[in-house]
Amino acid sequence: MYRLVEESLRIAKERFGSFGFSEEQTAQLLASGRRDLESELKILEGLLSATTPDIEAIDKSLHALKGLLLNLGNREAADMMNSLREGDDLTSNIERIRSMLDA
């Protein structure tokens, strides 16, 4: 999970710098991005640990993560979240999601 956070923040730092944000602005954006991303990942972990996973809540969490990752410029991870959501049966992707969080 934290590899995903660190990689996303690295990408965002480069991206924000290319937009002309000051170091102070970039630091604030990165702190906010870290907080939001870690919070949503913890929510997803909790949903996945339930005896009977709430598929609708997992889908919403993946959607939120996709948006956060896009905001940080991590398109590859955002696309992965989207592909996990698009399967015919999200239940079949739960193990893939758990593996992604453990990485």
N, C-alpha and C positions, 0 to 999 in steps of 0.2 A: 504494500500500500504506500509506504513512504517513498519508495523509489519513484512511483508515479507522481507524487507530490513534488519531489526534488527535481525531477526531469521537467515537469510542467513549469516550475518556477524559473528554472534555467532558461527555458524557451521564452517565457514571459519577460524576463529581464532583458534579453536581447531585443525582443519585440518592442518593449516600451522605450528602450533607448533609441531605437530607430525612429520612433514617433517624435522624438525630441523632448520627452519628459525629463525633468531634472532628477538628480539622484534622490532627493527627498521625496518627490512625487512617486518615483519608481519604488522606493522602499515602502511607502504607504500602500501602494497598489499590490505589491508582493505580499505584504503582511495580511492584507484583506483577502487576497487570493488563497494564501495558505490556510487561513482560518476557515474560510468557506469550504475549501476542498477537503480539508481534514474532517470538518464537521459532517459533511455529506457522506464521506467514506465511512465514518463511524456509524452513521445511520444505516448505510447499506450493510455493513458488517452485522449490525444488530438484527436487521431483517433476515439476513441469510442464516443466522444462528437459531432462528425460531424453529420449533419442532415441525410446524406446518407453515412454510413460507407464504407470506402474503404477496402473491404475484403482482397485483396491481400496485402495491406500495414499492416493490422492487423496481417495477417498470418506471414509476415516477422518480425514484432515486437515480436510476440510470440516466433518465432524461435530464435531471438536474445536473448530474455530473458531466454529461455531454455539453451542456451550456457553459458550465464553469471552465471546462477544458478548452472549449473554443475561445472563450474570453481571454484565456491565458496563452492562446496561440498553439496549443498542443492538439493539432488537427488529427494526428494519427491516433491518439488515445480517445479523442472524441468520436472518431469513426468506429473505433472498437466498441465503445459504449453503445453506439447506435446499432451496430451489427448484433450485439447481444440482445438488444430490444426487439429486433426485427424478426427473429426466428418464429417459426410457426407455433412453437410451444416454449415460452420463456422458462418453464420448469426444466426443460432439457438443458438449458444453458446455465443453470445454477452452479454446477461444478466448475464450468469455465470461468464464471464470475469469481468464485472463491479462489481459484488458481491465480487469477489476475490480481486479486487483492493480496495474496501471499507473496507475490513476486516482488 
